[in-house]
């Protein structure tokens, strides 16, 4: 009957006074204070960065950059960066303050400023250097200073903030640059379209030139042929004029003699005309009354014939008289003809005299003109020679022109084909060049290209803040410290139980039960404060409570084991053991980042499984919950087994027990 009461004998010792009762209470709140304070202190450190002061020293100089219209526009990248940092009043950004270099250096040294960002004077020039000569392109550099003597982690936080600000600034600068690039694409597209139109016009002109050159070739060939004919004619003309020149050389003297002879002929003709005039006048005068006389003669003959016939027999001569009278009309006709011939002869001789006179005048004029004619023929002969030479050269030139125009036509045709091909290529190139004339489209593309990849991090089983992430680690540590505190106050093995007839297992359980009870209270208080007071979001509250109870029990069993087995030295070993657990549990950084020694211990120590259970309870993940509880159960049983062995040893009287080496 003694065994069931053994666990309570140890607790009954603490009912003797108020101080002992307070000690029991103090032991139960040790994990609460330890874990809650750690979690509270680290609840959301990065969410309160706006309480941390940092300095900005802006030495950047404004630069003037020409826009598309050639007008200078001021660019102040340093001011933009400073404004972005100072204007961002979110809780995850420093309280940036604009100051000078001297104040910043003093503030960084004495801890007033946790970071100093110096913007160099060439930042704007560097940011805009990509719009000029590639050889002049440089990168701007931001100088961030932190003081590790004040806080090391702050340096990492400052670099993270600066990296975010730099990325944002780079995106803005790149967006502006790309906007100009996309706008340049529009200009290139327009220029390619204009070039394609020019190539088409060039092709049309070249085609027309080829056609004209072809016609010129035909014309030049015809010209060469015609000039050949002209050349032949000019040669013949030159030969003929040469001959004429030689033959007309004596014409001057001959024409003079001809003029003199013509003048003599004219004089002779004038004399003949005078004689003919006189003779004709005489004939005309002689025949003026011939008709009357003939009529009278005919009448007389008729009368004689009548008389002759009146005396029969009439002789034949009477008829002859009658016939002669009948011939009067014919005679008158003959006389008329003579008169006409005489008049005509007079007229002709007069005309002949006039013509001879005109011929004389003409030959005189000819005699005077022949020298000029002869000279002109000579000049014409010389000109014909020059013409023949010139037409020969013209023929050669026309032939060369024909050859050249043929080559020109061929070249113009190839030029036209090339121009049309160029037009097709430029048109295709223009179609391939995107058109970013729309400002909204250009801004969208520039913004996307400046930040082509967005963060889309999906944190499975995410936790709310830094404190929630570290809560499993701090709670495990707190429960271990609480278990250590329990066996600073309680004895791992009750002296009454050791002195009794109870077995070693019951003796071990008698020392474990009061500690386990206190650990249950510790775990309950810790979970209640973490959830209810600190506001840590827990996905699985029951799992968190169960994990805390299991952790308290296994940690209690282990601390009991160390003290029961090694006495006072066991408390030191418990401290060493927790150090190994804390460094190998992977509570802060992934265990893979630690040296291999700690990775080896990771799966061998119980706190690894406690932290894993707490994480599964707070974040909602976890795939080895059952196995974690099994492992903790194994550690508990193993610890109690070792404690039972220690109880067994304690129940045996030995020299070392009578004379211990170290008493604490």
TIBA-950027 format. One line per 4 residues: number of its first residue (from 0); for each residue x, y, z of C-alpha. Coordinates in Angstrom, 2 decimals. Layout:
<atoms>
NUM = X/Y/Z  ...;
</atoms>
This chain:
<atoms>
0 = 0.00/0.00/0.00  2.98/2.22/0.33  3.79/2.44/-3.36  0.85/4.60/-4.54;
4 = 1.61/7.19/-1.87  5.30/7.43/-2.52  5.05/10.12/-5.25  3.17/12.45/-2.98;
8 = 5.63/12.21/-0.12  8.06/14.32/-2.13  5.47/17.02/-2.80  4.27/16.92/0.80;
12 = 7.62/18.36/1.86  6.71/21.67/0.24  3.56/22.19/2.29  5.49/23.00/5.41;
16 = 5.86/26.75/4.80  4.83/29.56/2.55  8.34/29.75/1.09  8.31/26.14/-0.05;
20 = 4.91/26.59/-1.59  6.16/29.66/-3.43  9.08/27.59/-4.66  6.68/25.09/-6.19;
24 = 4.80/27.90/-7.91  8.07/29.44/-9.10  9.14/26.16/-10.66  5.86/25.87/-12.56;
28 = 6.23/29.36/-14.09  9.90/29.01/-15.09  9.07/27.72/-18.61  6.37/30.34/-18.87;
32 = 8.78/33.16/-18.11  11.55/31.69/-20.19  9.51/30.80/-23.26  7.02/33.69/-23.17;
36 = 9.71/36.33/-22.71  11.84/34.92/-25.51  8.90/34.73/-27.87  7.65/38.16/-26.87;
40 = 11.07/39.75/-27.31  11.38/38.26/-30.79  7.72/38.47/-31.72  8.12/40.74/-34.79;
44 = 11.54/42.41/-34.93  11.40/43.13/-38.67  7.93/44.63/-38.27  9.24/47.40/-36.02;
48 = 12.12/48.64/-38.13  10.45/52.04/-38.38  11.72/52.63/-34.83  15.32/52.29/-36.04;
52 = 16.96/55.48/-37.26  19.15/55.46/-40.36  20.85/58.29/-42.26  20.97/59.24/-45.93;
56 = 23.78/61.42/-47.28  22.82/62.55/-50.78  25.83/63.85/-52.73  24.26/63.14/-56.10;
60 = 24.48/65.90/-58.70  21.59/66.60/-61.04  22.37/65.99/-64.73  20.69/67.34/-67.84;
64 = 19.62/64.73/-70.37  18.13/65.73/-73.75  14.70/64.37/-74.51  13.40/63.29/-77.94;
68 = 12.84/66.91/-78.90  16.39/67.83/-77.98  15.38/69.78/-74.88  17.42/69.23/-71.71;
72 = 15.51/67.59/-68.87  16.87/67.39/-65.31  17.46/63.92/-63.89  18.03/63.47/-60.15;
76 = 18.21/59.76/-59.36  19.70/60.39/-55.92  16.78/62.56/-54.88  14.38/59.95/-56.19;
80 = 16.06/57.18/-54.18  16.16/59.30/-51.01  12.51/60.25/-51.47  11.53/56.61/-51.95;
84 = 13.28/55.57/-48.75  12.14/58.50/-46.63  8.61/58.39/-48.01  8.21/54.69/-47.21;
88 = 6.87/54.82/-43.64  5.99/51.12/-43.47  6.98/49.18/-40.38  9.49/47.05/-42.30;
92 = 11.60/50.03/-43.33  14.04/52.17/-41.35  13.26/55.66/-40.19  15.52/57.24/-42.79;
96 = 16.71/60.79/-42.17  18.48/63.09/-44.61  21.68/64.53/-43.15  25.28/65.41/-43.98;
100 = 28.35/63.19/-43.95  29.70/64.48/-40.64  26.49/63.93/-38.68  26.04/60.52/-40.30;
104 = 29.53/59.40/-39.29  29.05/60.52/-35.69  25.61/58.93/-35.48  26.89/55.61/-36.84;
108 = 29.77/55.57/-34.35  27.63/56.29/-31.28  24.73/54.06/-32.37  22.26/56.87/-33.02;
112 = 22.08/55.73/-36.66  22.05/52.00/-37.30  22.90/52.47/-40.98  24.27/55.21/-43.23;
116 = 23.54/55.26/-46.97  25.80/57.54/-48.99  24.57/58.38/-52.50  27.59/59.32/-54.67;
120 = 27.65/62.46/-56.75  27.76/60.55/-60.06  24.69/58.34/-59.47  22.44/60.28/-61.87;
124 = 25.24/60.44/-64.43  25.79/56.68/-64.13  22.08/55.91/-64.33  21.76/57.88/-67.57;
128 = 25.08/56.77/-69.09  23.40/53.96/-71.04  21.75/56.49/-73.35  25.06/57.64/-74.83;
132 = 28.30/56.09/-76.06  28.58/52.47/-74.84  32.18/53.16/-73.83  30.90/55.80/-71.36;
136 = 28.36/53.49/-69.70  29.15/52.96/-66.00  27.35/51.50/-63.03  26.39/53.64/-60.10;
140 = 27.44/52.51/-56.62  25.61/53.00/-53.35  27.72/53.03/-50.18  25.99/51.42/-47.19;
144 = 27.71/51.47/-43.80  26.63/49.64/-40.66  28.36/49.13/-37.34  28.68/45.50/-36.27;
148 = 29.91/46.70/-32.89  26.38/47.98/-32.31  24.47/45.08/-33.92  25.48/42.48/-36.49;
152 = 22.01/41.41/-37.62  21.20/45.05/-38.31  23.81/45.02/-41.09  22.02/42.15/-42.81;
156 = 18.66/43.87/-42.43  20.08/47.11/-43.83  21.49/45.28/-46.84  18.11/43.67/-47.45;
160 = 16.34/47.04/-47.30  18.93/48.62/-49.58  18.69/45.70/-52.02  14.93/46.19/-52.23;
164 = 15.34/49.96/-52.72  18.06/49.41/-55.31  15.93/46.91/-57.20  13.03/49.33/-57.20;
168 = 15.27/52.17/-58.38  16.87/49.97/-61.04  13.42/48.99/-62.23  12.40/52.65/-62.47;
172 = 15.58/53.63/-64.32  15.31/50.60/-66.58  11.65/51.36/-67.21  12.54/54.90/-68.31;
176 = 15.35/53.59/-70.50  13.15/50.90/-72.04  10.39/53.44/-72.66  12.86/55.39/-74.79;
180 = 13.98/52.14/-76.44  10.42/51.15/-77.29  9.75/54.66/-78.54  12.88/54.26/-80.66;
184 = 11.34/51.07/-82.10  8.42/53.18/-83.26  10.82/55.63/-84.89  12.73/52.76/-86.48;
188 = 9.48/51.27/-87.77  8.48/54.63/-89.20  11.93/55.14/-90.71  11.86/51.65/-92.21;
192 = 8.46/52.44/-93.72  9.81/55.66/-95.18  12.91/53.83/-96.39  10.71/51.16/-97.98;
196 = 8.75/53.91/-99.72  12.01/55.47/-100.86  13.23/52.08/-102.10  9.96/51.64/-104.00;
200 = 10.37/55.10/-105.54  13.97/54.25/-106.33  12.83/51.01/-107.96  10.20/52.86/-109.99;
204 = 12.74/55.49/-111.02  15.30/52.83/-111.83  12.70/50.99/-113.92  11.88/54.18/-115.75;
208 = 15.60/54.81/-116.12  16.05/51.30/-117.52  13.19/51.90/-119.96  14.63/55.29/-120.92;
212 = 18.10/53.83/-121.19  16.67/51.08/-123.42  15.02/53.66/-125.60  18.23/55.66/-125.51;
216 = 20.09/52.55/-126.59  17.70/52.09/-129.49  17.92/55.79/-130.32  21.67/55.76/-129.97;
220 = 21.85/52.75/-132.30  19.60/54.52/-134.77  21.62/57.69/-134.27  24.81/55.75/-134.90;
224 = 23.26/54.26/-138.01  22.01/57.66/-139.17  25.29/59.28/-138.32  27.00/56.52/-140.30;
228 = 24.84/57.44/-143.25  25.55/61.12/-142.62  29.21/60.31/-142.29  29.14/58.51/-145.64;
232 = 27.21/61.41/-147.16  29.54/63.89/-145.52  32.50/62.02/-146.96  30.88/61.99/-150.40;
236 = 29.97/65.66/-149.96  33.52/66.44/-149.01  34.81/64.53/-152.04  32.26/66.22/-154.32;
240 = 32.94/69.66/-152.92  36.64/69.01/-153.26  36.15/68.11/-156.87  33.83/71.05/-157.36;
244 = 36.33/73.31/-155.71  39.06/72.16/-158.02  36.84/72.41/-161.07  35.38/75.79/-160.19;
248 = 38.76/77.29/-159.53  39.11/78.57/-163.19  35.43/79.59/-163.26  36.23/83.14/-162.23;
252 = 38.12/83.93/-165.46  35.66/81.97/-167.55  32.68/83.76/-166.07  34.33/87.08/-166.85;
256 = 34.84/86.03/-170.43  31.29/84.72/-170.52  30.01/88.04/-169.26  31.95/89.90/-171.92;
260 = 30.65/87.51/-174.62  27.12/87.80/-173.31  27.41/91.50/-173.44  28.55/91.27/-177.07;
264 = 25.72/88.83/-177.88  23.27/91.23/-176.28  24.58/94.02/-178.42  24.31/91.85/-181.56;
268 = 20.80/90.77/-180.61  19.84/94.35/-180.14  21.07/95.15/-183.62  19.22/92.10/-185.04;
272 = 16.08/93.12/-183.22  16.38/96.56/-184.79  16.80/95.10/-188.26  13.94/92.68/-187.77;
276 = 11.87/95.56/-186.54  12.60/97.59/-189.57  12.01/94.68/-191.98  8.88/93.68/-190.19;
280 = 7.53/97.18/-190.22  8.20/97.31/-193.91  6.43/93.99/-194.47  3.55/95.07/-192.34;
284 = 3.30/98.32/-194.11  3.49/96.51/-197.48  0.77/94.05/-196.51  -1.41/96.57/-194.77;
288 = -3.72/96.95/-197.89  -3.12/93.44/-199.19  -6.58/92.17/-198.26  -8.28/95.00/-200.03;
292 = -6.13/94.57/-203.05  -6.70/90.84/-203.01  -10.41/91.38/-202.78  -10.24/93.82/-205.58;
296 = -8.09/91.42/-207.59  -10.56/88.58/-206.93  -13.45/90.75/-208.00  -11.59/91.66/-211.13;
300 = -10.84/88.08/-211.86  -14.43/87.17/-211.30  -15.44/89.93/-213.64  -12.96/88.75/-216.23;
304 = -14.18/85.22/-215.76  -17.70/86.40/-216.24  -16.68/88.21/-219.36  -14.81/85.24/-220.56;
308 = -17.73/83.00/-220.00  -20.09/85.36/-221.77  -18.41/84.63/-225.06  -19.00/80.95/-225.74;
312 = -17.50/78.66/-226.06  -15.68/79.72/-223.13  -12.08/78.75/-223.05  -10.61/76.78/-220.13;
316 = -8.80/79.86/-219.05  -12.08/81.27/-217.88  -12.27/78.62/-215.30  -8.73/79.34/-214.36;
320 = -9.72/82.93/-213.75  -12.59/81.73/-211.63  -10.23/79.45/-209.73  -7.76/82.24/-209.26;
324 = -10.54/84.44/-207.88  -11.48/81.65/-205.50  -7.88/81.58/-204.24  -8.24/85.10/-202.90;
328 = -9.23/83.95/-199.45  -6.28/81.58/-199.26  -3.99/84.34/-200.35  -5.42/86.61/-197.70;
332 = -4.77/83.88/-195.18  -1.22/83.58/-196.36  -0.77/87.31/-196.11  -2.26/87.20/-192.63;
336 = 0.08/84.45/-191.67  3.00/86.45/-193.00  1.89/89.43/-191.03  1.59/87.27/-187.88;
340 = 4.95/85.71/-188.46  6.48/89.12/-189.00  4.90/90.45/-185.80  5.96/87.37/-183.95;
344 = 9.44/87.65/-185.36  9.57/91.23/-184.25  8.37/90.27/-180.78  10.75/87.35/-180.59;
348 = 13.73/89.34/-181.69  12.76/92.04/-179.25  12.44/89.45/-176.45  15.68/87.89/-177.60;
352 = 17.34/91.25/-177.41  15.89/91.83/-173.92  16.85/88.32/-172.86  20.32/88.72/-174.23;
356 = 20.58/92.00/-172.37  19.40/90.30/-169.17  21.74/87.43/-169.84  24.50/89.93/-170.23;
360 = 23.47/91.54/-166.95  23.24/88.08/-165.34  26.53/86.94/-166.63  28.01/90.22/-165.47;
364 = 26.54/89.61/-162.02  27.66/86.00/-162.30  31.13/87.12/-163.17  31.13/89.32/-160.13;
368 = 29.64/86.53/-157.89  31.70/83.63/-159.13  34.76/84.57/-157.04  32.63/84.54/-153.90;
372 = 31.00/81.30/-155.04  34.37/79.75/-155.67  35.53/80.90/-152.25  32.33/79.59/-150.64;
376 = 32.78/76.26/-152.41  36.29/76.12/-151.03  35.01/76.92/-147.57  32.25/74.39/-148.03;
380 = 34.82/71.85/-149.08  36.85/72.54/-145.96  33.66/72.42/-143.84  32.65/69.22/-145.52;
384 = 36.03/67.75/-144.62  35.54/68.85/-141.01  31.96/67.62/-141.14  33.15/64.24/-142.37;
388 = 35.69/64.09/-139.53  33.03/65.23/-137.03  30.45/62.77/-138.23  33.03/60.02/-137.90;
392 = 33.62/61.03/-134.32  29.87/61.36/-133.84  29.43/57.84/-135.14  32.02/56.59/-132.66;
396 = 30.36/58.60/-129.88  26.93/57.30/-130.87  28.27/53.75/-130.79  29.79/54.37/-127.36;
400 = 26.53/55.99/-126.31  24.65/52.93/-127.50  27.01/50.65/-125.58  26.81/52.89/-122.49;
404 = 23.05/53.20/-122.67  22.79/49.42/-122.96  24.98/49.04/-119.87  23.01/51.78/-118.19;
408 = 19.75/49.99/-119.01  21.13/46.73/-117.61  22.46/48.46/-114.48  19.25/50.38/-114.03;
412 = 17.29/47.15/-114.32  19.48/45.50/-111.69  19.15/48.63/-109.57  15.37/48.44/-109.91;
416 = 15.37/44.76/-108.94  17.64/45.49/-105.98  15.50/48.45/-104.97  12.36/46.34/-105.05;
420 = 14.10/43.64/-103.06  15.26/46.31/-100.64  11.70/47.57/-100.43  10.44/44.06/-99.68;
424 = 13.15/43.57/-97.06  12.49/46.95/-95.46  8.76/46.27/-95.47  9.32/42.88/-93.83;
428 = 11.72/44.52/-91.40  9.19/47.23/-90.64  6.53/44.59/-90.03  8.94/42.74/-87.73;
432 = 9.67/45.91/-85.74  6.91/46.37/-83.15  5.02/49.62/-82.97  4.96/51.16/-79.51;
436 = 3.34/54.46/-80.37  0.63/53.93/-77.74  1.95/55.34/-74.47  0.00/52.91/-72.27;
440 = 1.30/49.90/-74.17  4.82/51.30/-73.98  4.58/51.89/-70.24  3.18/48.39/-69.71;
444 = 6.00/46.78/-71.71  8.68/48.93/-70.09  7.34/48.12/-66.62  7.20/44.41/-67.40;
448 = 10.65/44.33/-69.02  12.18/46.35/-66.18  10.85/43.77/-63.70  10.24/40.71/-65.88;
452 = 9.99/38.34/-62.95  7.72/38.98/-60.00  7.96/37.24/-56.71  5.24/34.68/-56.38;
456 = 6.58/32.91/-53.33  3.97/30.60/-51.88  4.91/29.73/-48.34  3.15/26.54/-47.42;
460 = 1.90/26.50/-43.85  3.03/30.09/-43.45  3.31/31.73/-40.07  2.43/35.28/-39.21;
464 = 5.74/36.70/-37.99  9.22/36.06/-36.71  8.00/35.25/-33.19  5.58/32.63/-34.52;
468 = 8.42/31.04/-36.47  10.70/30.84/-33.43  7.97/29.89/-30.94  8.48/26.11/-31.41;
472 = 12.18/26.50/-30.70  11.71/28.77/-27.68  8.89/26.62/-26.25  11.04/23.50/-26.47;
476 = 13.89/25.32/-24.77  11.55/26.70/-22.10  10.15/23.26/-21.27  13.66/21.83/-20.97;
480 = 14.66/24.65/-18.63  11.45/24.04/-16.71  12.32/20.35/-16.37  15.81/21.29/-15.13;
484 = 14.22/23.64/-12.59  11.91/20.87/-11.38  14.86/18.70/-10.36  16.64/21.65/-8.84;
488 = 13.72/21.69/-6.42  12.65/18.03/-6.29  14.76/14.98/-5.65  14.86/12.59/-8.58;
492 = 14.53/9.62/-6.24  12.68/9.86/-2.97  14.74/8.78/0.03  11.60/7.27/1.60;
496 = 11.01/5.24/-1.56  14.62/4.07/-1.65  14.40/3.09/1.99  11.13/1.28/1.40;
500 = 10.62/-2.15/0.02  9.40/-0.74/-3.31  11.16/-1.97/-6.42  13.48/0.18/-8.48;
504 = 10.88/0.79/-11.21  8.32/2.02/-8.73  10.96/4.08/-7.03  11.84/5.70/-10.35;
508 = 8.17/6.33/-11.11  7.67/7.76/-7.62  10.40/10.35/-8.39  9.05/10.93/-11.91;
512 = 5.36/11.43/-11.09  5.67/14.72/-9.10  7.97/16.14/-11.76  5.63/15.03/-14.53;
516 = 2.73/16.68/-12.73  4.63/19.95/-12.48  5.67/19.69/-16.15  2.02/19.28/-17.13;
520 = 1.20/22.49/-15.28  4.20/24.20/-16.92  3.13/23.08/-20.39  -0.48/24.16/-19.85;
524 = 0.53/27.62/-18.65  3.02/28.05/-21.47  0.49/27.09/-24.17  -2.17/29.32/-22.64;
528 = 0.08/32.38/-22.56  1.54/31.77/-26.02  -1.92/31.51/-27.57  -3.96/33.82/-25.36;
532 = -1.52/36.55/-24.36  1.18/36.71/-27.04  -1.33/36.07/-29.81  0.69/33.42/-31.63;
536 = -1.61/31.91/-34.26  -1.89/28.14/-33.79  -3.41/26.00/-36.50  -3.89/22.96/-34.24;
540 = -4.38/24.01/-30.61  -4.99/20.48/-29.30  -1.89/19.21/-31.05  0.10/22.06/-29.52;
544 = -1.17/21.20/-26.05  -0.52/17.51/-26.54  2.95/18.17/-27.93  3.75/20.47/-24.98;
548 = 2.59/17.82/-22.49  4.64/15.15/-24.28  7.69/17.43/-24.39  7.34/18.29/-20.69;
552 = 7.08/14.62/-19.76  10.05/13.45/-21.84  12.21/16.38/-20.73  11.26/15.69/-17.10;
556 = 12.18/12.04/-17.50  15.53/12.94/-19.05  16.45/15.48/-16.36  15.40/13.01/-13.66;
560 = 17.64/10.44/-15.34  20.69/12.71/-15.41  20.38/13.72/-11.74  19.39/10.26/-10.54;
564 = 22.30/8.62/-12.39  25.04/11.19/-11.87  23.86/13.19/-8.92  24.96/16.82/-8.90;
568 = 27.09/16.25/-12.03  23.90/15.21/-13.80  22.68/18.81/-13.73  25.83/19.87/-15.56;
572 = 25.35/17.05/-18.04  21.75/18.22/-18.55  23.10/21.63/-19.51  25.57/20.06/-21.95;
576 = 22.80/17.87/-23.34  20.49/20.84/-23.95  23.32/22.69/-25.66  23.72/19.79/-28.06;
580 = 19.97/19.69/-28.63  19.67/23.43/-29.27  22.47/23.40/-31.84  21.21/20.30/-33.66;
584 = 17.44/20.78/-33.54  17.34/23.12/-36.58  15.16/25.58/-34.68  16.48/28.69/-36.44;
588 = 18.42/27.88/-39.60  18.02/24.67/-41.64  20.14/21.94/-40.13  21.82/21.47/-43.53;
592 = 23.58/24.80/-43.01  25.26/23.57/-39.83  28.48/21.50/-39.73  28.06/17.77/-40.30;
596 = 28.49/16.95/-36.61  25.23/18.69/-35.75  23.50/17.08/-38.68  24.50/13.71/-37.26;
600 = 23.01/14.61/-33.86  19.85/16.02/-35.42  18.00/12.71/-35.60  19.42/11.36/-32.33;
604 = 18.17/13.95/-29.81  14.59/14.46/-28.59  14.33/18.22/-29.01  14.39/17.73/-32.81;
608 = 11.09/15.87/-32.57  9.61/18.31/-30.06  10.36/21.26/-32.36  8.90/19.33/-35.28;
612 = 5.67/18.71/-33.33  5.39/22.33/-32.25  5.87/23.49/-35.87  3.20/21.10/-37.07;
616 = 0.82/22.47/-34.42  1.50/26.18/-35.06  1.82/26.17/-38.88  -0.47/23.28/-39.76;
620 = 2.06/21.16/-41.60  3.90/18.05/-40.55  3.84/14.56/-41.96  5.57/12.63/-39.16;
624 = 3.46/13.57/-36.14  2.80/10.01/-35.07  6.41/8.97/-35.45  7.48/12.06/-33.47;
628 = 5.24/11.03/-30.56  6.57/7.48/-30.79  10.16/8.72/-30.65  9.39/10.90/-27.63;
632 = 7.71/7.93/-25.99  10.81/5.84/-26.62  13.02/8.52/-25.07  10.67/8.67/-22.03;
636 = 10.71/4.93/-21.51  14.45/4.78/-22.00  15.00/7.58/-19.51  12.76/5.93/-16.93;
640 = 14.62/2.65/-17.49  17.94/4.35/-16.80  16.40/6.06/-13.74  15.17/2.66/-12.55;
644 = 18.72/1.39/-12.89  19.92/4.36/-10.87  17.28/3.61/-8.22  18.45/0.02/-8.15;
648 = 21.99/1.19/-7.53  20.82/3.63/-4.86  19.04/0.87/-3.00  22.40/-0.90/-2.59;
652 = 24.78/0.32/0.11  28.28/1.09/-1.29  31.37/2.87/-0.06  30.85/5.63/-2.64;
656 = 27.41/6.32/-1.23  28.71/6.48/2.29  31.60/8.73/1.28  30.59/10.66/-1.86;
660 = 33.34/12.40/-3.79  31.35/15.58/-4.45  28.43/16.94/-2.48  26.41/19.81/-3.89;
</atoms>
